[in-house]
Amino acid sequence: MTRRAFAATAGSLLTGRAADTPRPNILWVTCEDMGPHLHACGDSYSVTPNLDKLAARGSIYMNAWSNAPVCAPARTTIISGVYPPSTGSEHMRSMTKMPAGWKMLPGYLRDAGYYCSNNVKEDYNLEKPPGTWDDSSKQGHWRNRASGQPFFSVFNLEITHESQIRKRPHTLVHDPAKARVPAYHPDTPEVRHDWAQYYDNITTMDGQAGQILADLQSDGLADDTIVFFFGDHGSGMPRSKRWPYNSGLNVSIVAAIPEKWRALAPKDYVAGGKNSRLVSFVDLAPTMLSLAGLPAQPFHQGQAFLGRHEKAPRAYSFGFRGRMDERYDCVRSVRNDRYVYVRNYMPHKIYGQHLAYMWETPTTPVWARLYQEGRLNAAQKKFWERKPAEELFDLKSDPDEVKNLADSAEHRPVLEKLRAEHLAHERSLRDVGLLPEDEIHGRARGGAPFEMGHDEKRYPAEKVLAAAQLASSLKTGVTGQLLALMKDGDSAVRYWGALGVLMRGAAEVKAARAELLELRAGAAPAAAIVAAEALGEYGTDEDLKASLALLILLSDYEKKGVYVAMQALNAITALGRKASPLKEQIRALPAAAVNPADRGRADNFQKLKGYLLEEVLG
């Protein structure tokens, strides 16, 4: 379907429904940073009596994926029904536009007569169209609707958020000695305390959820309301949150359908049962419309798993990782019913890049220190080292995803199948997340990145994907191909060509020196920054001096824009002590202005600046 058809048909499928058609109420009880850790999910360490009762009259989707392993892009997926890599909204706290005529989920439900309330977090990376909610505030509640009006009400509980794991003082209720420490974490008192406090917070959240469910019952609405419970991504512990492994994406959705509306459940729905069906956050919008008797919108990329328009179960779920606050990365993942495949498009960056917010959790600095001291085993130290291009994990034998099977001959057919599904998914999305962040916005020209992504002249998607695949493959003997990429007419292709050279190190940089010099002097800042980093790291003293001069010039937030400035500061960070001559110039960089629409970007710039001055160059 063309972009024009997408816009023209958005909202047109809501007609034809009789105004008096009975429809269920829909209630979402959601929480922050929580994986499949209800007691009802089989977690014996967890204490969740209220939500266990909900699960006893519902079905638990044990293989639900949040698509994104961090809040803003995960919530963007939910509210739009579209994968953020296709709308340019994958990066943590960014802001892009939807095509004209598109609405968010509540907008379509409101068109169908629903009262839609949200209490209270939104955190979308897409501009919200007017009229999305009837009420999105701390007062948002189904009780504010007109008499007899069906409702869609969302309540978000924040106590399980990452920030609450590290809140001290805290008297533990869960015994830290009984906490399960995953194979990738070191077994230390700090780590056990953080896991135990996380589970304490889950129990507190369960009490809050129980009050909302009690209010529904006391209002006489329980028999008319389909209730969902889920967290917005995996746990807030490091290497769960922010990573598109199962540990960061698995959330378990509880769906409780009362007897009155049981016809909207699948044929195999069993109250109190665990469901192995693969579902994703991108499926939630079409599923809610289906429960209201409405088909999905033509632009929706998910599929209904409940209701009158239920589709056949999906065979694969997809995940992604882009910029996380101040640090850039590009990762894509896909799972089937057993295996998880991960494609690292920036394998030269370590998993555990320094990220100020993550470092506030006690587990993180302890884990990093133990790595520096050489006191970690192979599974635990992996987080602090560079990534391979591909990873494959068997969730049945390796639920913590620490044994990479990508080089296993026995698992080659699985790897090739999931790789093919990943590439097919990338092509279907026309993934604009493969562009440097400044080019997502620049090529969109103030419009919707989705439309830019479907315009071959502005975004040659297949060519960019091929460049990214080759560059990040880490294959040797491809120097000529990388040089050709660096001379391409498209700046994103040149960017990936330079990244491919940087990833391969000194010999490749020497072979591509002339092309890197040309890119560094070019007008495309993203490619110039990569070239400067490569020449600064592996070139001559003169190369380093010229690279530092360019990088500090491009680090000016006010003159060059936030995305260019953050990429430049990241490159300076990668150069480490070699960037010492820039210390005073970094200190003199203008502070970024903060405004409500900033979405944390100015804060990210300041975090990068502070880390450079205090930790790298201090």
Buried (B, 14 or more C-beta within 10 A) or exposed (E): EEBEEBBEBBBEBBEEBEEEEEBBBBBBBBBBBBBBBBBBBEBEBBBBEBBBBBBBBBBBBBBBBBBBBBBBBBBBBBBBBBBBBBBBBBBBBBBBBBBEBBBBBBBBBBBBBBBBBBBBBBBBBBEBBEEBBBBBEEEBBBEBBEEEEBBBBBBBBBBBBBBBBBEEEBEEEBEBEEBEBBBBBBEBEBBBBBBBBBBBBBBBBBBBBBEBBEBBEEEEBBEBBBBBBBBBBBBBBBBBBBBBBBBBBBBBBBBBBBEEBEEBBBEEBEBEEBBEBBBBBBBBBBBBBBBBBBBBBBBBBBBBBBBBBBBEBBEBBBBBBBBBBBBBBBBBBBBBBEBBBBBBBBBBBBBBBBBBBBBEBBBBEBBBEBBEEEEBEEBBBBBBEBBBBBBBBBBEEBBBBBBBBBEEEEBEEBBEBBBEBBBEBBEEBBBBBBBBBBBBBBBBEEBBBBBBBBBEEBBBBEBBBBBBBBBBBBEEEBBEBBBBBBEBEBBBBBBBBBBBBBBBEEEBBEBBBEBBBBBBEEEBBBBBBBBBBBBBBBBEEEBBEBBBBBBBBBBBBEEBBBBBBBBBBBBBBBBEEBBEEBBEBBEEBEEBEEEEEBBBBBBBBBBBBEBBBEEBBE
